[in-house]
């Protein structure tokens, strides 16, 4: 777990907060979510599903500057 989070519940709470912000139009939250799901990320450290992480990372690419 990263120094930013103590438990996987902390990760989930942060992802929920960011997803609500993204739905409300905050594109900065989209960038944070992209970073959370890309390889070697918080999602991997929390032992999240690689398939789900890859799918979310792909869907969130428009929010990451320079992503293809």
C-alpha angles and dihedrals in degrees: 000000000000122000087252093066132041098192141013087254088063089053091050092049091051093048090050091050092049093047091052090050091049091051088051090056103264104143091185087067088056090056091050091049091049090053090048093056103037120101118293091018141130088277091059092046089054089052092245122173111282091212093053092043091052092048093050093044090053092048091049097047094103088066094056115082111237095010116140 
